[in-house]
Amino acid sequence: MHSVTTMTNNHTPTIMTDNEYNKGLKDGYAKSLAIVENLSKNIEPPETRGKLDEIPYHEQYIAYQAQTEILARVHYFITKHAPLNDYA
């Protein structure tokens, strides 16, 4: 078993086992994916009536497509680099 040395808030080195490190890494990836998925659910689709009515539909569509494409790329990057591809 290997260990990883990390720094705490008071700058004291601590020893972290591989299992602790990997668990923290996986938790970080899982939280990142949850944030991206939550953002994806909150993107406003284009509409012809309602609060976005004053913005031309084609401009709404371009903005919607750009937002969804960016989040899809971020999601892909996270899943591609997740440890052991647990989230792919």
Secondary structure as UniProt FT lines:
FT   STRAND          3..7
FT   TURN            9..10
FT   STRAND          13..17
FT   HELIX           18..41
FT   TURN            51..54
FT   HELIX           57..81
FT   HELIX           83..85
FT   TURN            86..87
//
